[in-house]
């Protein structure tokens, strides 16, 4: 993500050359990557709750806290 943010934040310019066109495309790709990341993060709480409810064993197995981890 550290490399994507500067690309997405680059200023738009006139598309008068091939290089300007490539920079505009790179900027658009950077912005799309940030949008997709935000969308994925917005789904994480719902998926986490669904996993805990429907597959508690799997959720415990992949818990970030070692004391909560269980072996199958």
Helices and strands as residue ranges (DSSP letters): H 2-9, H 18-54, H 56-61, G 66-68
